[in-house]
Amino acid sequence: MIHVLEVMKVRRRGEGGFTLIELLVAMGLFGILTTILFSIVLNSANTVTTTRQSTDINEEARAALNRISREVREAKGILGAVNPVGSTFSSVTDTAITFEVDLSGNDTIELDEIITYRYEFANKRLVLKTGNGLSAPVLAANVENFRISYFSQVFNCDDDKDGTITWEEVDSTTLVSCPIDAGNSNGILDVELTSINRVVVELSLLKGSRRQDYRTQIDLRNRPL
């Protein structure tokens, strides 16, 4: 009889279940594991999103810059410049370059071969228009910045002797050796366009939280010397 009672006591002790402390510890561990798993999933999703944004930006920028580089490189000359990089440059207004290029190779410039690339600040996009009024699809959207720097080959106008001649140096040079008709000292890129043989294009695109900057240098190969 005594033996049976001892067995019953052991069984009751084994059937006691979880204590409150054990339950709280288990819930805490479960919460920690859940947080860790959620963080892993969230980080993975953010990585995928960032990678997709970077890919989209790179493809869009590459397509736009490749087209600009190809056509400006073959340009016979630059006809106009809006908001060129210099002392008067503004990052909150439109920027544009207009040039002529013999795309057909017939030694004649048609209206559709007078091309303008314009950055529309209000719309944050880069567009192309031709001299006959036609417009191409938007070349790039979500454009945060678009800058064009203009450089000349008139080395006699190199005021600061650094080997690089900006359009402003040609426009306002005080050097006697600089051709008198190279610039007109009006602070505007106009007559100096005839001596421009190189441009540098800077483009910044923003998609979501991802921003990337691009820069390309273009030498005008077909500009008359």
Stockholm file with secondary structure:
# STOCKHOLM 1.0

chainA/1-225         MIHVLEVMKVRRRGEGGFTLIELLVAMGLFGILTTILFSIVLNSANTVTTTRQSTDINEEARAALNRISREVREAKGILGAVNPVGSTFSSVTDTAITFEVDLSGNDTIELDEIITYRYEFANKRLVLKTGNGLSAPVLAANVENFRISYFSQVFNCDDDKDGTITWEEVDSTTLVSCPIDAGNSNGILDVELTSINRVVVELSLLKGSRRQDYRTQIDLRNRPL
#=GR chainA/1-225 SS CHHHHHHHHHHHHHTCCCCHHHHHHHHHHHHHHHHHHHHHHHHHHHHHHHHHHHHHHHHHHHHHHHHHHHHHHTCSEEEEEESCSSTTCCTTSCEEEEEECCSSSSSCCCGGGEEEEEEETTTTEEEEEETTSCBCCCSEESEEEEEEEEEECCGGGCTTCSSCEEHHHHHHCCCTTSCTTSCCSSSSSSGGGGGEEEEEEEEEEEETTEEEEEEEEEECSSSCC
#=GC SS_cons         CHHHHHHHHHHHHHTCCCCHHHHHHHHHHHHHHHHHHHHHHHHHHHHHHHHHHHHHHHHHHHHHHHHHHHHHHTCSEEEEEESCSSTTCCTTSCEEEEEECCSSSSSCCCGGGEEEEEEETTTTEEEEEETTSCBCCCSEESEEEEEEEEEECCGGGCTTCSSCEEHHHHHHCCCTTSCTTSCCSSSSSSGGGGGEEEEEEEEEEEETTEEEEEEEEEECSSSCC
//
